[in-house]
């Protein structure tokens, strides 16, 4: 296991995004399992920047949320799907068919 230590959460978010972007570039049809909450937001912001400024392509990426509430509609503001849509998915070119 590789342990990465960074000075602050901004550096950690950028490093996390770099690792994810390397995977996406190497295998455009990769499968990612993504978390919600405040911890990954820095990484998501950096991935959005990479998509916008560097052309990072998410069109073939498949994602699975780590968690979800049973019976809560994906459009409900407290659902994890909604969180991911607001904080990442609607800001990149991911195909809705590949979001789970």
N, C-alpha and C positions, 0 to 999 in steps of 0.2 A: 504494500500500500504506500502510495506517495502522499506525504503530508506537506502542504504548502502553507507557509506562514507569511502574512503580509502585514504592513504597518497599520492599515486601517481598512474600513469596509469598502471604501472607494477602490482601493487597489485590489482588494479581493474580488469585487464585482467585475472589474476589468479582466482579471486573470481567469475567472470563471467563464466569462464571455469568450475569451480567447480560446480556451479549451473547447468549448461548445462549437465555436466557429470553425476550428480546425477539423472537428468531426464532421460538421456539415459540408465543408469544402471537400474533404476526403471522400465522403460517402453521402452524396446529396439526398439519397432515399433513406437516410438513417432514421432510427426510432429514438425519441427522447422522452424521458419521464421527468416531468417538471413539477416543482413545488410552488405553493402559494405563500403568502405572508410577506413580511417586510424584508426578510433575509435575502431572497434572490432578486429584489427589485433593482439593485445596482447592476447586476448581470443582465437583466432584461433591458434596462435602459441602454447599456453598451451594445447589446445585440441589435437593438433598434437603430442605434447610430451606425453600426457596421452595415446594416441593411441599407440605410439611407445613403451613407457616404461612400461605402466601399462595394455596394452591390451584392452583399451577402444574400444568397438565394435560399429561401425556405420553401419554395413551391413543391418540393417532393418530400419534405420532412413530415414524418408522422409523430404526433405527440400523445402522451397519456398523462393526465393529471395523477399525482400520487394519491389524492383523496378526493372525495365528493360526498355530498349529503344525499342520502336516499330520499327520493320524493320531492326534492327541491328543483324547480325548473332551471334550466341553464341560464335563463334570462333574469333570474332572481338576483338582486344585488349581493346576497350573502352566499351565493353558490361559488364554488371554485372555478367553474367554467366562466362565469361572469368576470371574476377577478382576472383570469388569464386573458380573456378577450380584451378587457379594458387596459391591461398593463403590458400586453405583448402582441397578441394575435392580430388585433385590428390595425396594428402599426407596422406589420411586416406582411410579406406576400405569401403567407401560409394558406394552403387550400383547406377550406372548412371541412371537406370530406375526410381529412387526415387528422382532425382534432378529436380526441377521445377523453 
